Amino acid sequence: MELLDLSFFTSAIRMISPILLAALGGALCARVGIFNVGLEGLILAGAFSAIVGNYFSGSVLVAVLVGALGSILVSLLFGLAAIRFKANPIVAGIAINFLVLGLTTFGLRAIFDVKGAFYDKNMEGLPKLDIPVIEGIPVVGKLLSGHSPLVYIAFLAAILLYIFFYRTVTGFRVLAVGKNEAAARSLGLKVTVLQYGAIVACGILCGLAGAQLSLGQVTMFTEGMTAGRGFIALVAMMLGQSHPIGIVGSSLLFGLMDALSIRLQGFSMPTQFTAMLPYIITIFAMFFLKDRGADSKLSGQQSSR
């Protein structure tokens, strides 16, 4: 077994998508002046809701929609606390993470009558899409073809978000709110509507990220299966400066480390060590952020409220 072969990079692309989708959702919130630390909980809510939807409907499409809906409901709860009741977004986000962790653990027992994990051999996961022209190209075909639809949607979402931010009127208004909320209000912009819209969109993206985790990479749900990916997505968003293209680059880095940690287990390395790799990279990335990223911009904005 080689350390860096074609299957390694194929696996890395598959593992990038949950981080990328959640980071894009975090970027939307950051651009309207809300630092969303609750990405971990939103992804977990989406993963659990997708499994529930799949189990009761038998449809993968319905499962993905239910996953997105479950994450939207949780994100609205976060929005209600941060926008309506002016709670500290960081405190509200941490509360959301713990709330969803408890709710999904309770849901496993209440709905499926199991502890720790739920698996049903009759459930179908997300299908693999073979791209007609690309799949026949040597190397490139195996690398880019044969992934779940949500993998392609993740990269498409980054492109669409870039177009939205920098090529549409509403996107410019979102950026204006993030730059200076008070000035945006003075110009007559509907700041609250834009903030709720960003939070709902964040919920959709995190719901898709959760569905990819529970139905794309595996077809099961385990307690805390996000394993810190929401926090990694948060760092990817900050490292990418809340810019869609920058987020793609930083997500690629973390996805590669995630795939590397799994590959190293095949070389008889201790799982405790390999599991640390993505988080070690996250810590190193934080050293490079310091005064950069969305948090420094938001700190100035929040002081003006």
Buried (B, 14 or more C-beta within 10 A) or exposed (E): EEEEEEBBBBBBBBBBBBBBBBBBBBBBBBBBBBBBBBBBBBBBBBBBBBBBBBBEEEEBEBBBBBBBBBBBBBBBBBBBBBBEEEBBBBEBBBBBBEBBBEBBBEBBEEBBEEEEEBEEEEBEBBEEBEBEEBBEEEEEBBBBBBBBBBBBBBBEBBEEBBEBBEEEEEBEBBBBBBBBBEEBEEEEBEBBEBBBBBBBBBBBBBBBBBBBBBBBBBBBBBBEBBBBBBBBBBBBBBBBBBBBEBBBEBBBBBBBBBBBBBBBEEEEEEEEEBBEBBBEBBEEBEEEBEEEBBBEBBEEBBEEE
